[in-house]
Every structure is written in structure tokens, then in C-alpha cells.
Amino acid sequence: MQYLVIWTIRPEHIRQAQERFKETGGHPPEGIKMLGRWHFASGGKGMALTETDDATGLAKWTQEWIDLLSFEIEPVLNDEQFASVLGE
């Protein structure tokens, strides 16, 4: 299943989050494939498209950053998958 992970850096933690990202690369744990990652030009928000059957692993990944970021995680469907929902 694919998930869109959207993060927002808490304003008081922007520098610390940027430093941690430079040090770690922010890569997901094994079992979670990152299909793409984008950073908003403002530097305070971003998103990653991931693929996994391991929701626990996804939660563990966000917990590594929860002290600095807030998250929204939504399962997403591509056009073909959504067309099947519509019965086409």
C-alpha cells in the first residue's frame, strides 16, 4: 500500500530538524520503500510517497522525528486503483 507522509517542522525546531536531516538523510527503515520525497521551498514542510505493508514500521520512522515534526499519514491510490473504486 502507498502512503503519503506529510510533515511540518515546528518553527522552534527548524534548525535542529535541518541538522538531523543533514546527518541522517532521513531515510526510512527497512521494509519501507520511499518512492519520492519533496521539500516545500519554504523549508518548513514536506512530503514523501512511500510503499509498505508494514504500518508499524511507518510509525516507527515517524517516531524518530516526532520531537521536531508533526505528521499526517494518508493511504493513497493511483488513478487506476481509484477507477476500480468507481467501478470502471
C-alpha positions in Angstrom: 0.0 0.0 0.0 1.2 3.5 -0.7 1.1 6.2 1.9 1.6 10.0 1.6 3.6 11.2 4.6 3.3 14.9 5.1 5.5 16.6 7.8 5.6 20.0 9.2 8.6 21.2 11.2 7.7 23.0 14.4 9.0 26.6 13.9 11.2 26.5 17.0 12.9 23.3 15.8 13.7 24.2 12.2 17.5 24.4 12.6 17.6 21.2 14.7 15.5 19.3 12.1 17.7 20.5 9.3 20.8 19.4 11.1 19.4 16.0 11.8 18.4 15.6 8.2 21.9 16.5 7.0 23.3 14.0 9.4 20.9 11.1 8.8 19.4 11.7 5.4 16.0 10.9 6.9 15.8 7.5 5.2 13.0 5.1 6.2 13.8 1.8 7.9 14.0 -1.5 6.0 10.6 -2.6 4.7 9.5 0.9 3.7 10.3 2.0 0.2 10.4 5.7 -0.4 9.2 6.4 -3.9 9.9 10.1 -3.8 10.4 13.0 -1.3 9.7 16.7 -1.8 10.5 19.7 0.4 8.4 22.8 0.2 10.5 25.8 -0.9 9.8 27.5 2.5 11.8 24.7 4.2 9.2 24.2 6.9 7.2 21.4 5.3 7.5 18.4 3.0 6.1 15.1 1.9 7.2 11.6 1.0 5.4 9.0 -1.1 6.1 5.6 0.5 5.1 2.0 -0.2 4.8 -0.6 2.6 2.7 -3.3 4.1 4.2 -2.5 7.5 2.3 0.3 9.1 4.2 -0.4 12.3 7.5 0.4 10.5 6.0 3.6 9.1 5.0 4.6 12.7 8.5 3.8 14.0 10.0 6.0 11.2 7.9 9.0 12.2 8.7 8.4 15.9 12.3 9.1 15.1 11.3 12.7 14.2 8.2 13.3 16.4 10.2 15.5 18.8 10.7 18.0 15.9 8.0 17.4 13.4 4.3 16.8 13.2 2.9 14.3 10.7 -0.1 13.5 8.6 -0.1 10.0 7.1 -2.7 9.1 4.5 -3.1 5.9 2.4 -3.3 6.9 -1.3 -4.5 5.3 -4.5 -3.2 5.9 -8.1 -5.7 6.7 -10.9 -6.1 3.0 -11.9 -6.8 2.0 -8.3 -9.3 4.8 -7.8 -11.0 3.9 -11.1 -11.7 0.4 -9.7 -13.3 2.0 -6.7 -15.6 3.9 -9.0 -16.4 0.7 -10.8 -14.7 1.5 -14.1 
